[in-house]
Amino acid sequence: MLTTLLEKVSNHLCIKSNLQLSIISILAVTGPLVILTAGIWDAINHIQNSPEFFWSDPHIVVYAGVAMVAVASLFSINLLIKNSIHGILKRGLQLVIIGSIIQIVSGFGDSISHDMFGIDGLLSLTHQPLEIGIVLSALGGFFIIKSSQNSNLKTFLPFAIVTFLLMTSWLGFNLALYFGHYIQCIPIHLIFSSGCSIL
């Protein structure tokens, strides 16, 4: 149903495949950066011991970034259905879709987690899957830009690389906490408040 609606909108607006690819790649790269920025904002709120609930301002911005990636995934589905796409471009579109699905499922899980447990930290059963989805979406955006013949879109490639590296570093840091949290959490626990709690 969503793909039918999107197809009607794209046909009505006469959005060509090249423009759709530009929209997908820009949203798939910019959305994760919005999510990362809001995640840092959320960490600052933890420092200030602000009340923690799901619909806090940082979380709303995080899920605005998730929504950007979701729109990119809908356009990706539309392109994959309407066109015969192969190679790295197909892989990029698939990664955007898979990353978006993981982010949306993790977002609902995060909402339930906040309702059940209240405050959470950097490590939780919902944050790391969300971060994996973000990394996949950013990688998909990178693949799409890399395979593009559009020279204007190619200028966006360094931004895509930096976004992917930032997201991968953030995920790597958080996953490292699972294995060395006793030593690593001592200096950062005060910075991120309950950042080392594991639900």
Rosetta constraint file for C-alpha pairs under 8 A:
AtomPair CA 1 CA 5 HARMONIC 6.22 0.50
AtomPair CA 2 CA 6 HARMONIC 6.03 0.50
AtomPair CA 2 CA 74 HARMONIC 7.59 0.50
AtomPair CA 3 CA 7 HARMONIC 5.90 0.50
AtomPair CA 3 CA 74 HARMONIC 6.68 0.50
AtomPair CA 3 CA 77 HARMONIC 6.96 0.50
AtomPair CA 3 CA 78 HARMONIC 5.91 0.50
AtomPair CA 4 CA 8 HARMONIC 6.22 0.50
AtomPair CA 5 CA 9 HARMONIC 6.22 0.50
AtomPair CA 6 CA 10 HARMONIC 6.02 0.50
AtomPair CA 6 CA 74 HARMONIC 7.20 0.50
AtomPair CA 6 CA 75 HARMONIC 7.21 0.50
AtomPair CA 6 CA 78 HARMONIC 7.06 0.50
AtomPair CA 7 CA 11 HARMONIC 5.96 0.50
AtomPair CA 7 CA 78 HARMONIC 6.42 0.50
AtomPair CA 8 CA 12 HARMONIC 5.90 0.50
AtomPair CA 9 CA 13 HARMONIC 5.99 0.50
AtomPair CA 10 CA 14 HARMONIC 5.70 0.50
AtomPair CA 10 CA 15 HARMONIC 5.05 0.50
AtomPair CA 10 CA 16 HARMONIC 7.85 0.50
AtomPair CA 11 CA 15 HARMONIC 6.45 0.50
AtomPair CA 15 CA 19 HARMONIC 6.23 0.50
AtomPair CA 15 CA 20 HARMONIC 6.44 0.50
AtomPair CA 16 CA 20 HARMONIC 6.21 0.50
AtomPair CA 17 CA 21 HARMONIC 6.12 0.50
AtomPair CA 17 CA 79 HARMONIC 7.10 0.50
AtomPair CA 18 CA 22 HARMONIC 6.33 0.50
AtomPair CA 18 CA 150 HARMONIC 7.97 0.50
AtomPair CA 19 CA 23 HARMONIC 6.23 0.50
AtomPair CA 20 CA 24 HARMONIC 6.04 0.50
AtomPair CA 20 CA 75 HARMONIC 6.65 0.50
AtomPair CA 20 CA 79 HARMONIC 7.96 0.50
AtomPair CA 21 CA 25 HARMONIC 6.05 0.50
AtomPair CA 21 CA 76 HARMONIC 7.92 0.50
AtomPair CA 21 CA 144 HARMONIC 7.25 0.50
AtomPair CA 22 CA 26 HARMONIC 6.06 0.50
AtomPair CA 22 CA 145 HARMONIC 7.88 0.50
AtomPair CA 22 CA 153 HARMONIC 6.67 0.50
AtomPair CA 23 CA 27 HARMONIC 6.05 0.50
AtomPair CA 23 CA 72 HARMONIC 6.95 0.50
AtomPair CA 24 CA 28 HARMONIC 5.88 0.50
AtomPair CA 24 CA 71 HARMONIC 7.74 0.50
AtomPair CA 24 CA 72 HARMONIC 4.39 0.50
AtomPair CA 24 CA 73 HARMONIC 7.24 0.50
AtomPair CA 24 CA 75 HARMONIC 6.57 0.50
AtomPair CA 24 CA 76 HARMONIC 6.87 0.50
AtomPair CA 24 CA 141 HARMONIC 7.19 0.50
AtomPair CA 25 CA 29 HARMONIC 6.11 0.50
AtomPair CA 25 CA 72 HARMONIC 7.38 0.50
AtomPair CA 25 CA 140 HARMONIC 7.74 0.50
AtomPair CA 25 CA 141 HARMONIC 4.46 0.50
AtomPair CA 25 CA 142 HARMONIC 7.22 0.50
AtomPair CA 25 CA 144 HARMONIC 6.10 0.50
AtomPair CA 25 CA 145 HARMONIC 6.29 0.50
AtomPair CA 26 CA 30 HARMONIC 5.82 0.50
AtomPair CA 26 CA 141 HARMONIC 7.14 0.50
AtomPair CA 27 CA 31 HARMONIC 5.46 0.50
AtomPair CA 27 CA 68 HARMONIC 5.55 0.50
AtomPair CA 27 CA 69 HARMONIC 5.80 0.50
AtomPair CA 27 CA 71 HARMONIC 7.70 0.50
AtomPair CA 27 CA 72 HARMONIC 5.86 0.50
AtomPair CA 27 CA 141 HARMONIC 7.96 0.50
AtomPair CA 28 CA 32 HARMONIC 6.90 0.50
AtomPair CA 28 CA 68 HARMONIC 7.14 0.50
AtomPair CA 28 CA 69 HARMONIC 5.14 0.50
AtomPair CA 28 CA 72 HARMONIC 6.12 0.50
AtomPair CA 28 CA 96 HARMONIC 6.68 0.50
AtomPair CA 28 CA 137 HARMONIC 5.65 0.50
AtomPair CA 28 CA 138 HARMONIC 5.68 0.50
AtomPair CA 28 CA 140 HARMONIC 7.21 0.50
AtomPair CA 28 CA 141 HARMONIC 5.05 0.50
AtomPair CA 29 CA 33 HARMONIC 6.83 0.50
AtomPair CA 29 CA 137 HARMONIC 7.32 0.50
AtomPair CA 29 CA 138 HARMONIC 5.08 0.50
AtomPair CA 29 CA 141 HARMONIC 5.54 0.50
AtomPair CA 29 CA 142 HARMONIC 7.36 0.50
AtomPair CA 29 CA 159 HARMONIC 7.90 0.50
AtomPair CA 29 CA 160 HARMONIC 5.74 0.50
AtomPair CA 29 CA 163 HARMONIC 6.60 0.50
AtomPair CA 29 CA 164 HARMONIC 7.84 0.50
AtomPair CA 30 CA 34 HARMONIC 6.30 0.50
AtomPair CA 30 CA 65 HARMONIC 7.72 0.50
AtomPair CA 30 CA 68 HARMONIC 7.97 0.50
AtomPair CA 30 CA 163 HARMONIC 7.95 0.50
AtomPair CA 31 CA 35 HARMONIC 6.27 0.50
AtomPair CA 31 CA 64 HARMONIC 7.81 0.50
AtomPair CA 31 CA 65 HARMONIC 4.24 0.50
AtomPair CA 31 CA 66 HARMONIC 6.35 0.50
AtomPair CA 31 CA 67 HARMONIC 7.80 0.50
AtomPair CA 31 CA 68 HARMONIC 5.35 0.50
AtomPair CA 31 CA 69 HARMONIC 5.68 0.50
AtomPair CA 32 CA 36 HARMONIC 6.11 0.50
AtomPair CA 32 CA 65 HARMONIC 6.22 0.50
AtomPair CA 32 CA 66 HARMONIC 7.49 0.50
AtomPair CA 32 CA 69 HARMONIC 7.72 0.50
AtomPair CA 32 CA 134 HARMONIC 5.72 0.50
AtomPair CA 32 CA 135 HARMONIC 7.70 0.50
AtomPair CA 32 CA 137 HARMONIC 7.58 0.50
AtomPair CA 32 CA 138 HARMONIC 6.52 0.50
AtomPair CA 32 CA 163 HARMONIC 7.30 0.50
AtomPair CA 32 CA 167 HARMONIC 7.41 0.50
AtomPair CA 33 CA 37 HARMONIC 6.17 0.50
AtomPair CA 33 CA 65 HARMONIC 7.74 0.50
AtomPair CA 33 CA 163 HARMONIC 6.28 0.50
AtomPair CA 33 CA 167 HARMONIC 7.95 0.50
AtomPair CA 34 CA 38 HARMONIC 6.19 0.50
AtomPair CA 34 CA 61 HARMONIC 7.20 0.50
AtomPair CA 34 CA 62 HARMONIC 6.65 0.50
AtomPair CA 34 CA 64 HARMONIC 7.85 0.50
AtomPair CA 34 CA 65 HARMONIC 5.29 0.50
AtomPair CA 35 CA 39 HARMONIC 6.06 0.50
AtomPair CA 35 CA 61 HARMONIC 6.93 0.50
AtomPair CA 35 CA 62 HARMONIC 4.44 0.50
AtomPair CA 35 CA 63 HARMONIC 7.27 0.50
AtomPair CA 35 CA 64 HARMONIC 7.83 0.50
AtomPair CA 35 CA 65 HARMONIC 5.22 0.50
AtomPair CA 35 CA 66 HARMONIC 7.15 0.50
AtomPair CA 36 CA 40 HARMONIC 6.35 0.50
AtomPair CA 36 CA 62 HARMONIC 7.60 0.50
AtomPair CA 36 CA 167 HARMONIC 7.30 0.50
AtomPair CA 37 CA 41 HARMONIC 6.32 0.50
AtomPair CA 38 CA 42 HARMONIC 6.09 0.50
AtomPair CA 38 CA 58 HARMONIC 5.10 0.50
AtomPair CA 38 CA 59 HARMONIC 7.01 0.50
AtomPair CA 38 CA 61 HARMONIC 5.84 0.50
AtomPair CA 38 CA 62 HARMONIC 5.40 0.50
AtomPair CA 39 CA 43 HARMONIC 6.29 0.50
AtomPair CA 39 CA 58 HARMONIC 6.84 0.50
AtomPair CA 39 CA 59 HARMONIC 7.79 0.50
AtomPair CA 39 CA 62 HARMONIC 6.86 0.50
AtomPair CA 40 CA 44 HARMONIC 6.31 0.50
AtomPair CA 41 CA 45 HARMONIC 6.36 0.50
AtomPair CA 41 CA 58 HARMONIC 6.02 0.50
AtomPair CA 42 CA 46 HARMONIC 6.39 0.50
AtomPair CA 42 CA 58 HARMONIC 5.31 0.50
AtomPair CA 42 CA 59 HARMONIC 7.33 0.50
AtomPair CA 43 CA 47 HARMONIC 6.48 0.50
AtomPair CA 43 CA 191 HARMONIC 7.93 0.50
AtomPair CA 43 CA 192 HARMONIC 5.55 0.50
AtomPair CA 43 CA 193 HARMONIC 8.00 0.50
AtomPair CA 43 CA 195 HARMONIC 7.97 0.50
AtomPair CA 44 CA 48 HARMONIC 6.44 0.50
AtomPair CA 44 CA 192 HARMONIC 7.29 0.50
AtomPair CA 45 CA 49 HARMONIC 6.11 0.50
AtomPair CA 45 CA 50 HARMONIC 5.30 0.50
AtomPair CA 46 CA 50 HARMONIC 6.06 0.50
AtomPair CA 46 CA 52 HARMONIC 7.98 0.50
AtomPair CA 46 CA 191 HARMONIC 7.90 0.50
AtomPair CA 46 CA 192 HARMONIC 5.66 0.50
AtomPair CA 46 CA 193 HARMONIC 5.31 0.50
AtomPair CA 46 CA 194 HARMONIC 7.39 0.50
AtomPair CA 47 CA 190 HARMONIC 7.30 0.50
AtomPair CA 47 CA 191 HARMONIC 5.81 0.50
AtomPair CA 47 CA 192 HARMONIC 5.69 0.50
AtomPair CA 47 CA 193 HARMONIC 5.60 0.50
AtomPair CA 49 CA 193 HARMONIC 7.28 0.50
AtomPair CA 52 CA 56 HARMONIC 7.06 0.50
AtomPair CA 52 CA 118 HARMONIC 6.80 0.50
AtomPair CA 52 CA 119 HARMONIC 5.37 0.50
AtomPair CA 52 CA 120 HARMONIC 7.98 0.50
AtomPair CA 53 CA 114 HARMONIC 6.29 0.50
AtomPair CA 53 CA 115 HARMONIC 7.88 0.50
AtomPair CA 53 CA 118 HARMONIC 6.52 0.50
AtomPair CA 53 CA 119 HARMONIC 6.91 0.50
AtomPair CA 54 CA 59 HARMONIC 6.44 0.50
AtomPair CA 54 CA 110 HARMONIC 7.65 0.50
AtomPair CA 54 CA 111 HARMONIC 5.81 0.50
AtomPair CA 54 CA 114 HARMONIC 5.92 0.50
AtomPair CA 54 CA 115 HARMONIC 7.75 0.50
AtomPair CA 55 CA 59 HARMONIC 5.96 0.50
AtomPair CA 55 CA 60 HARMONIC 6.12 0.50
AtomPair CA 56 CA 60 HARMONIC 6.32 0.50
AtomPair CA 57 CA 61 HARMONIC 6.44 0.50
AtomPair CA 58 CA 62 HARMONIC 6.16 0.50
AtomPair CA 59 CA 63 HARMONIC 6.19 0.50
AtomPair CA 60 CA 64 HARMONIC 6.15 0.50
AtomPair CA 61 CA 65 HARMONIC 6.44 0.50
AtomPair CA 62 CA 66 HARMONIC 6.43 0.50
AtomPair CA 63 CA 67 HARMONIC 5.97 0.50
AtomPair CA 63 CA 107 HARMONIC 7.71 0.50
AtomPair CA 64 CA 68 HARMONIC 6.36 0.50
AtomPair CA 65 CA 69 HARMONIC 6.52 0.50
AtomPair CA 66 CA 70 HARMONIC 6.16 0.50
AtomPair CA 66 CA 100 HARMONIC 7.13 0.50
AtomPair CA 66 CA 103 HARMONIC 6.63 0.50
AtomPair CA 66 CA 104 HARMONIC 7.20 0.50
AtomPair CA 67 CA 71 HARMONIC 6.22 0.50
AtomPair CA 68 CA 72 HARMONIC 6.41 0.50
AtomPair CA 69 CA 73 HARMONIC 6.17 0.50
AtomPair CA 69 CA 96 HARMONIC 7.24 0.50
AtomPair CA 69 CA 100 HARMONIC 5.89 0.50
AtomPair CA 69 CA 137 HARMONIC 7.16 0.50
AtomPair CA 70 CA 74 HARMONIC 6.31 0.50
AtomPair CA 70 CA 97 HARMONIC 7.65 0.50
AtomPair CA 70 CA 100 HARMONIC 5.39 0.50
AtomPair CA 70 CA 101 HARMONIC 7.80 0.50
AtomPair CA 71 CA 75 HARMONIC 6.43 0.50
AtomPair CA 72 CA 76 HARMONIC 6.14 0.50
AtomPair CA 72 CA 96 HARMONIC 7.13 0.50
AtomPair CA 72 CA 97 HARMONIC 7.86 0.50
AtomPair CA 73 CA 77 HARMONIC 6.13 0.50
AtomPair CA 73 CA 93 HARMONIC 7.37 0.50
AtomPair CA 73 CA 96 HARMONIC 5.59 0.50
AtomPair CA 73 CA 97 HARMONIC 4.58 0.50
AtomPair CA 73 CA 100 HARMONIC 6.45 0.50
AtomPair CA 74 CA 78 HARMONIC 6.27 0.50
AtomPair CA 74 CA 97 HARMONIC 7.57 0.50
AtomPair CA 75 CA 79 HARMONIC 6.22 0.50
AtomPair CA 76 CA 80 HARMONIC 6.14 0.50
AtomPair CA 76 CA 93 HARMONIC 5.37 0.50
AtomPair CA 76 CA 94 HARMONIC 7.49 0.50
AtomPair CA 76 CA 96 HARMONIC 7.43 0.50
AtomPair CA 76 CA 97 HARMONIC 6.88 0.50
AtomPair CA 77 CA 81 HARMONIC 6.14 0.50
AtomPair CA 77 CA 93 HARMONIC 7.71 0.50
AtomPair CA 77 CA 97 HARMONIC 7.30 0.50
AtomPair CA 78 CA 82 HARMONIC 6.14 0.50
AtomPair CA 79 CA 83 HARMONIC 5.71 0.50
AtomPair CA 80 CA 84 HARMONIC 6.81 0.50
AtomPair CA 80 CA 85 HARMONIC 6.48 0.50
AtomPair CA 80 CA 90 HARMONIC 7.53 0.50
AtomPair CA 80 CA 93 HARMONIC 7.73 0.50
AtomPair CA 85 CA 89 HARMONIC 6.95 0.50
AtomPair CA 85 CA 90 HARMONIC 5.52 0.50
AtomPair CA 86 CA 90 HARMONIC 5.02 0.50
AtomPair CA 86 CA 91 HARMONIC 7.76 0.50
AtomPair CA 87 CA 91 HARMONIC 6.45 0.50
AtomPair CA 88 CA 92 HARMONIC 6.06 0.50
AtomPair CA 88 CA 143 HARMONIC 6.18 0.50
AtomPair CA 88 CA 144 HARMONIC 7.27 0.50
AtomPair CA 88 CA 147 HARMONIC 6.52 0.50
AtomPair CA 89 CA 93 HARMONIC 6.30 0.50
AtomPair CA 89 CA 143 HARMONIC 6.29 0.50
AtomPair CA 89 CA 144 HARMONIC 5.20 0.50
AtomPair CA 89 CA 147 HARMONIC 5.86 0.50
AtomPair CA 89 CA 148 HARMONIC 7.95 0.50
AtomPair CA 90 CA 94 HARMONIC 6.17 0.50
AtomPair CA 91 CA 95 HARMONIC 6.12 0.50
AtomPair CA 91 CA 140 HARMONIC 7.08 0.50
AtomPair CA 91 CA 143 HARMONIC 7.44 0.50
AtomPair CA 92 CA 96 HARMONIC 6.33 0.50
AtomPair CA 92 CA 139 HARMONIC 7.12 0.50
AtomPair CA 92 CA 140 HARMONIC 3.82 0.50
AtomPair CA 92 CA 141 HARMONIC 6.27 0.50
AtomPair CA 92 CA 142 HARMONIC 7.40 0.50
AtomPair CA 92 CA 143 HARMONIC 4.92 0.50
AtomPair CA 92 CA 144 HARMONIC 5.30 0.50
AtomPair CA 93 CA 97 HARMONIC 6.39 0.50
AtomPair CA 93 CA 140 HARMONIC 6.07 0.50
AtomPair CA 93 CA 141 HARMONIC 7.74 0.50
AtomPair CA 93 CA 144 HARMONIC 7.04 0.50
AtomPair CA 94 CA 98 HARMONIC 6.12 0.50
AtomPair CA 94 CA 140 HARMONIC 7.27 0.50
AtomPair CA 95 CA 99 HARMONIC 5.80 0.50
AtomPair CA 95 CA 136 HARMONIC 5.57 0.50
AtomPair CA 95 CA 137 HARMONIC 5.75 0.50
AtomPair CA 95 CA 139 HARMONIC 7.16 0.50
AtomPair CA 95 CA 140 HARMONIC 4.84 0.50
AtomPair CA 96 CA 100 HARMONIC 6.04 0.50
AtomPair CA 96 CA 136 HARMONIC 6.52 0.50
AtomPair CA 96 CA 137 HARMONIC 4.28 0.50
AtomPair CA 96 CA 138 HARMONIC 7.45 0.50
AtomPair CA 96 CA 139 HARMONIC 7.86 0.50
AtomPair CA 96 CA 140 HARMONIC 5.10 0.50
AtomPair CA 96 CA 141 HARMONIC 6.88 0.50
AtomPair CA 97 CA 101 HARMONIC 6.28 0.50
AtomPair CA 97 CA 137 HARMONIC 7.44 0.50
AtomPair CA 98 CA 102 HARMONIC 6.27 0.50
AtomPair CA 98 CA 133 HARMONIC 7.17 0.50
AtomPair CA 98 CA 136 HARMONIC 7.39 0.50
AtomPair CA 98 CA 137 HARMONIC 7.59 0.50
AtomPair CA 99 CA 103 HARMONIC 6.18 0.50
AtomPair CA 99 CA 132 HARMONIC 7.34 0.50
AtomPair CA 99 CA 133 HARMONIC 3.86 0.50
AtomPair CA 99 CA 134 HARMONIC 5.98 0.50
AtomPair CA 99 CA 135 HARMONIC 7.40 0.50
AtomPair CA 99 CA 136 HARMONIC 5.02 0.50
AtomPair CA 99 CA 137 HARMONIC 4.85 0.50
AtomPair CA 100 CA 104 HARMONIC 6.18 0.50
AtomPair CA 100 CA 133 HARMONIC 6.26 0.50
AtomPair CA 100 CA 134 HARMONIC 7.52 0.50
AtomPair CA 100 CA 137 HARMONIC 6.73 0.50
AtomPair CA 101 CA 105 HARMONIC 6.18 0.50
AtomPair CA 101 CA 133 HARMONIC 7.55 0.50
AtomPair CA 102 CA 106 HARMONIC 5.98 0.50
AtomPair CA 102 CA 129 HARMONIC 6.75 0.50
AtomPair CA 102 CA 130 HARMONIC 6.30 0.50
AtomPair CA 102 CA 132 HARMONIC 7.76 0.50
AtomPair CA 102 CA 133 HARMONIC 5.11 0.50
AtomPair CA 103 CA 107 HARMONIC 5.95 0.50
AtomPair CA 103 CA 129 HARMONIC 7.27 0.50
AtomPair CA 103 CA 130 HARMONIC 4.74 0.50
AtomPair CA 103 CA 131 HARMONIC 7.65 0.50
AtomPair CA 103 CA 133 HARMONIC 5.25 0.50
AtomPair CA 103 CA 134 HARMONIC 6.85 0.50
AtomPair CA 104 CA 108 HARMONIC 6.43 0.50
AtomPair CA 104 CA 130 HARMONIC 7.96 0.50
AtomPair CA 105 CA 109 HARMONIC 6.26 0.50
AtomPair CA 106 CA 110 HARMONIC 5.94 0.50
AtomPair CA 106 CA 126 HARMONIC 5.28 0.50
AtomPair CA 106 CA 127 HARMONIC 7.18 0.50
AtomPair CA 106 CA 129 HARMONIC 6.27 0.50
AtomPair CA 106 CA 130 HARMONIC 5.31 0.50
AtomPair CA 107 CA 111 HARMONIC 6.28 0.50
AtomPair CA 107 CA 126 HARMONIC 7.33 0.50
AtomPair CA 107 CA 130 HARMONIC 7.12 0.50
AtomPair CA 108 CA 112 HARMONIC 6.37 0.50
AtomPair CA 109 CA 113 HARMONIC 6.04 0.50
AtomPair CA 109 CA 126 HARMONIC 5.96 0.50
AtomPair CA 110 CA 114 HARMONIC 6.13 0.50
AtomPair CA 110 CA 126 HARMONIC 5.35 0.50
AtomPair CA 110 CA 127 HARMONIC 7.29 0.50
AtomPair CA 111 CA 115 HARMONIC 6.30 0.50
AtomPair CA 112 CA 116 HARMONIC 6.17 0.50
AtomPair CA 113 CA 117 HARMONIC 5.73 0.50
AtomPair CA 113 CA 118 HARMONIC 7.12 0.50
AtomPair CA 113 CA 126 HARMONIC 7.77 0.50
AtomPair CA 114 CA 118 HARMONIC 4.43 0.50
AtomPair CA 114 CA 119 HARMONIC 6.40 0.50
AtomPair CA 114 CA 120 HARMONIC 7.27 0.50
AtomPair CA 119 CA 194 HARMONIC 7.87 0.50
AtomPair CA 120 CA 124 HARMONIC 6.76 0.50
AtomPair CA 120 CA 194 HARMONIC 6.67 0.50
AtomPair CA 120 CA 195 HARMONIC 7.22 0.50
AtomPair CA 120 CA 197 HARMONIC 6.79 0.50
AtomPair CA 120 CA 198 HARMONIC 7.77 0.50
AtomPair CA 120 CA 199 HARMONIC 7.35 0.50
AtomPair CA 121 CA 192 HARMONIC 7.43 0.50
AtomPair CA 121 CA 193 HARMONIC 7.63 0.50
AtomPair CA 121 CA 194 HARMONIC 5.08 0.50
AtomPair CA 121 CA 195 HARMONIC 3.82 0.50
AtomPair CA 121 CA 196 HARMONIC 5.92 0.50
AtomPair CA 121 CA 197 HARMONIC 5.61 0.50
AtomPair CA 121 CA 198 HARMONIC 7.27 0.50
AtomPair CA 122 CA 127 HARMONIC 7.02 0.50
AtomPair CA 122 CA 174 HARMONIC 6.81 0.50
AtomPair CA 122 CA 192 HARMONIC 7.74 0.50
AtomPair CA 122 CA 194 HARMONIC 7.74 0.50
AtomPair CA 122 CA 195 HARMONIC 4.54 0.50
AtomPair CA 122 CA 196 HARMONIC 6.11 0.50
AtomPair CA 122 CA 197 HARMONIC 7.41 0.50
AtomPair CA 123 CA 127 HARMONIC 6.48 0.50
AtomPair CA 123 CA 128 HARMONIC 6.99 0.50
AtomPair CA 123 CA 174 HARMONIC 6.65 0.50
AtomPair CA 123 CA 177 HARMONIC 7.69 0.50
AtomPair CA 123 CA 178 HARMONIC 7.61 0.50
AtomPair CA 123 CA 195 HARMONIC 6.62 0.50
AtomPair CA 123 CA 196 HARMONIC 5.98 0.50
AtomPair CA 123 CA 197 HARMONIC 6.22 0.50
AtomPair CA 123 CA 198 HARMONIC 5.30 0.50
AtomPair CA 123 CA 199 HARMONIC 7.45 0.50
AtomPair CA 124 CA 128 HARMONIC 6.75 0.50
AtomPair CA 124 CA 197 HARMONIC 7.48 0.50
AtomPair CA 124 CA 198 HARMONIC 5.31 0.50
AtomPair CA 124 CA 199 HARMONIC 5.23 0.50
AtomPair CA 125 CA 129 HARMONIC 7.39 0.50
AtomPair CA 125 CA 198 HARMONIC 7.70 0.50
AtomPair CA 125 CA 199 HARMONIC 6.36 0.50
AtomPair CA 126 CA 130 HARMONIC 6.26 0.50
AtomPair CA 127 CA 131 HARMONIC 6.16 0.50
AtomPair CA 128 CA 132 HARMONIC 6.18 0.50
AtomPair CA 128 CA 171 HARMONIC 7.06 0.50
AtomPair CA 128 CA 174 HARMONIC 7.52 0.50
AtomPair CA 128 CA 175 HARMONIC 7.58 0.50
AtomPair CA 129 CA 133 HARMONIC 6.27 0.50
AtomPair CA 130 CA 134 HARMONIC 6.30 0.50
AtomPair CA 131 CA 135 HARMONIC 6.22 0.50
AtomPair CA 131 CA 167 HARMONIC 7.53 0.50
AtomPair CA 131 CA 171 HARMONIC 6.05 0.50
AtomPair CA 132 CA 136 HARMONIC 6.24 0.50
AtomPair CA 132 CA 171 HARMONIC 7.09 0.50
AtomPair CA 133 CA 137 HARMONIC 6.19 0.50
AtomPair CA 134 CA 138 HARMONIC 6.18 0.50
AtomPair CA 134 CA 167 HARMONIC 7.17 0.50
AtomPair CA 135 CA 139 HARMONIC 6.09 0.50
AtomPair CA 135 CA 164 HARMONIC 6.36 0.50
AtomPair CA 135 CA 167 HARMONIC 5.70 0.50
AtomPair CA 135 CA 168 HARMONIC 6.08 0.50
AtomPair CA 135 CA 171 HARMONIC 7.98 0.50
AtomPair CA 136 CA 140 HARMONIC 6.08 0.50
AtomPair CA 137 CA 141 HARMONIC 6.19 0.50
AtomPair CA 138 CA 142 HARMONIC 6.25 0.50
AtomPair CA 138 CA 160 HARMONIC 7.07 0.50
AtomPair CA 138 CA 163 HARMONIC 6.80 0.50
AtomPair CA 138 CA 164 HARMONIC 5.32 0.50
AtomPair CA 138 CA 167 HARMONIC 7.86 0.50
AtomPair CA 139 CA 143 HARMONIC 6.23 0.50
AtomPair CA 139 CA 164 HARMONIC 6.05 0.50
AtomPair CA 140 CA 144 HARMONIC 6.23 0.50
AtomPair CA 141 CA 145 HARMONIC 6.24 0.50
AtomPair CA 141 CA 160 HARMONIC 6.95 0.50
AtomPair CA 142 CA 146 HARMONIC 6.02 0.50
AtomPair CA 142 CA 157 HARMONIC 6.79 0.50
AtomPair CA 142 CA 160 HARMONIC 5.35 0.50
AtomPair CA 142 CA 161 HARMONIC 6.63 0.50
AtomPair CA 142 CA 164 HARMONIC 7.68 0.50
AtomPair CA 143 CA 147 HARMONIC 6.13 0.50
AtomPair CA 144 CA 148 HARMONIC 6.14 0.50
AtomPair CA 145 CA 153 HARMONIC 6.42 0.50
AtomPair CA 145 CA 154 HARMONIC 6.02 0.50
AtomPair CA 145 CA 156 HARMONIC 7.42 0.50
AtomPair CA 145 CA 157 HARMONIC 6.22 0.50
AtomPair CA 146 CA 154 HARMONIC 6.87 0.50
AtomPair CA 146 CA 157 HARMONIC 6.87 0.50
AtomPair CA 148 CA 153 HARMONIC 7.22 0.50
AtomPair CA 148 CA 154 HARMONIC 6.99 0.50
AtomPair CA 149 CA 154 HARMONIC 7.75 0.50
AtomPair CA 150 CA 154 HARMONIC 6.31 0.50
AtomPair CA 151 CA 155 HARMONIC 6.67 0.50
AtomPair CA 152 CA 156 HARMONIC 7.48 0.50
AtomPair CA 153 CA 157 HARMONIC 7.34 0.50
AtomPair CA 156 CA 160 HARMONIC 6.40 0.50
AtomPair CA 157 CA 161 HARMONIC 6.25 0.50
AtomPair CA 158 CA 162 HARMONIC 6.21 0.50
AtomPair CA 159 CA 163 HARMONIC 6.13 0.50
AtomPair CA 160 CA 164 HARMONIC 6.14 0.50
AtomPair CA 161 CA 165 HARMONIC 6.15 0.50
AtomPair CA 162 CA 166 HARMONIC 6.05 0.50
AtomPair CA 163 CA 167 HARMONIC 6.14 0.50
AtomPair CA 164 CA 168 HARMONIC 6.04 0.50
AtomPair CA 165 CA 169 HARMONIC 6.00 0.50
AtomPair CA 166 CA 170 HARMONIC 6.17 0.50
AtomPair CA 167 CA 171 HARMONIC 6.19 0.50
AtomPair CA 168 CA 172 HARMONIC 5.97 0.50
AtomPair CA 169 CA 173 HARMONIC 6.03 0.50
AtomPair CA 170 CA 174 HARMONIC 6.32 0.50
AtomPair CA 171 CA 175 HARMONIC 6.08 0.50
AtomPair CA 172 CA 176 HARMONIC 6.01 0.50
AtomPair CA 173 CA 177 HARMONIC 6.56 0.50
AtomPair CA 174 CA 178 HARMONIC 7.09 0.50
AtomPair CA 175 CA 179 HARMONIC 7.25 0.50
AtomPair CA 176 CA 180 HARMONIC 6.18 0.50
AtomPair CA 176 CA 181 HARMONIC 7.51 0.50
AtomPair CA 177 CA 181 HARMONIC 4.41 0.50
AtomPair CA 177 CA 184 HARMONIC 6.63 0.50
AtomPair CA 177 CA 185 HARMONIC 7.29 0.50
AtomPair CA 177 CA 196 HARMONIC 7.49 0.50
AtomPair CA 180 CA 184 HARMONIC 5.98 0.50
AtomPair CA 181 CA 185 HARMONIC 5.13 0.50
AtomPair CA 181 CA 196 HARMONIC 6.92 0.50
AtomPair CA 182 CA 186 HARMONIC 6.77 0.50
AtomPair CA 184 CA 188 HARMONIC 6.93 0.50
AtomPair CA 185 CA 189 HARMONIC 5.14 0.50
AtomPair CA 185 CA 196 HARMONIC 5.90 0.50
AtomPair CA 186 CA 190 HARMONIC 7.84 0.50
AtomPair CA 187 CA 191 HARMONIC 7.68 0.50
AtomPair CA 188 CA 192 HARMONIC 6.22 0.50
AtomPair CA 188 CA 195 HARMONIC 7.67 0.50
AtomPair CA 189 CA 193 HARMONIC 5.51 0.50
AtomPair CA 189 CA 194 HARMONIC 6.33 0.50
AtomPair CA 189 CA 195 HARMONIC 5.92 0.50
AtomPair CA 189 CA 196 HARMONIC 6.19 0.50
AtomPair CA 190 CA 194 HARMONIC 7.73 0.50
AtomPair CA 191 CA 195 HARMONIC 7.93 0.50
AtomPair CA 192 CA 196 HARMONIC 7.79 0.50
